[in-house]
Each structure stands twice: as structure tokens, then as C-alpha cells.
Amino acid sequence: MGEGDGPRIELLRFLERVQVRDLARTREWIAQEEQRLVEIAARHPPPPPPDWLIEMGIGQGHRLVAVHQGWCKMTGSRVKSVLAEEARRLIGENGSLACQLCRPDTELGMP
């Protein structure tokens, strides 16, 4: 070990302490921001999901792909809320449109 090694390691350890302190401070800021977001979300809860959704396909014409209950997680991004009467009519016209996961036909009392 040469003469110049001592001060260099001390400088590196000092730098490490500074960075550890900065990391702790940054993590505290993150925790505070997460808490703030939780408080905001509690004041403004999301609206309840609609009772019935229709899912449209992609491409020209955007044909109807499925009918879902509002809570169903199998929906895609191209959905539109409808009233129960419309959901019942669509499933009545084509029973295969009823989602196999959430079973809107059963919930609507359809055979």
C-alpha cells in the first residue's frame, strides 16, 4: 500500500456516507409522496364500474366481440357501457357474445 492510499479510501468512505444519507432522504421523499397519493385517492374514490359493458373488436367496422358484467377483468380497452336491456338484447341475438368468465347471461336471468 502506498502513501497516497490512506486519504483516497477515506474520501471514498466519506462519499459513501453522503450517498447513503442522500438515498435515505430520497426514500423518505418517496414514502411521503406515496402517502400523499393514498390520501388523495381516499378523498376521490374512483366511480363504480358500469353494470354492463360491450367490447368492440379492432379493424374496420369495430364489430361487437363480447358482452361483460362491469366488474369483469377480461374486457379489452375498447369497451362501452350499456343498460341491462341492451345487454339482454345483444345476448338474445347472439348467445356466443356472453363472456364465459363473468357470465352476463346468467346474471341477466337468461337461459
For each residue, the residues with C-beta under 8 A, 3 or more apart:
1: 5
2: 5
3: 6
4: 7 8
5: 1 2 8 9
6: 3 9 10
7: 4 10 11
8: 4 5 11 12
9: 5 6 12 13
10: 6 7 13 14
11: 7 8 14 15
12: 8 9 15 16
13: 9 10 16 17
14: 10 11 17 18
15: 11 12 18 19
16: 12 13 19 20
17: 13 14 20 21
18: 14 15 21 22
19: 15 16 22 23
20: 16 17 23 24
21: 17 18 24 25
22: 18 19 25 26
23: 19 20 26 27
24: 20 21 27 28
25: 21 22 28 29
26: 22 23 29 30
27: 23 24 30 31
28: 24 25 31 32
29: 25 26 32 33
30: 26 27 33 34
31: 27 28 34 35
32: 28 29 35 36
33: 29 30 36 37
34: 30 31 37 38
35: 31 32 38 39
36: 32 33 39 40
37: 33 34 40 41
38: 34 35 41 42
39: 35 36 42 43
40: 36 37 43 44
41: 37 38 44 45
42: 38 39 45
43: 39 40
44: 40 41
45: 41 42
46:
47:
48: 70
49: 70 71
50: 53 70 81 82
51: 69 70 81 83 84
52: 67 68 69 70 81 82 83 84 86 87 104
53: 50 67 68 69 70 72 75 79 80 81 82
54: 64 66 67 68 79 80 82 86 87 90
55: 64 65 66 67 68 75 76 78 79
56: 62 63 64 65 78 79 80
57: 62 63 64 65 78
58: 62 78
59: 62 63
60:
61:
62: 56 57 58 59 78
63: 56 57 59
64: 54 55 56 57 67 90 97
65: 55 56 57 76 97
66: 54 55 74 75 97 98 99
67: 52 53 54 55 64 82 87 90 91 97 98 99 104 105
68: 52 53 54 55 72 74 75 79 99 102 104
69: 51 52 53 72 99 102 103 104 107
70: 48 49 50 51 52 53 81
71: 49 102
72: 53 68 69 75 99 101 102
73: 101
74: 66 68 99 101 102
75: 53 55 66 68 72 79
76: 55 65 79
77:
78: 55 56 57 58 62
79: 53 54 55 56 68 75 76
80: 53 54 56
81: 50 51 52 53 70
82: 50 52 53 54 67 86 87 90
83: 51 52 86 87
84: 51 52 87 88 108
85: 88 89
86: 52 54 82 83 89 90
87: 52 54 67 82 83 84 90 91 104 108
88: 84 85 91 92 108 110
89: 85 86 92 93
90: 54 64 67 82 86 87 93 94 97
91: 67 87 88 94 95 97 98 104 105 108 110
92: 88 89 95 110
93: 89 90 97
94: 90 91 97
95: 91 92 98 105
96:
97: 64 65 66 67 90 91 93 94
98: 66 67 91 95 103 104 105 110
99: 66 67 68 69 72 74 102 103 104
100: 103
101: 72 73 74
102: 68 69 71 72 74 99 107
103: 69 98 99 100 106 107
104: 52 67 68 69 87 91 98 99 107 108
105: 67 91 95 98 108 110
106: 103 109 110
107: 69 102 103 104
108: 84 87 88 91 104 105
109: 106
110: 88 91 92 98 105 106
111:
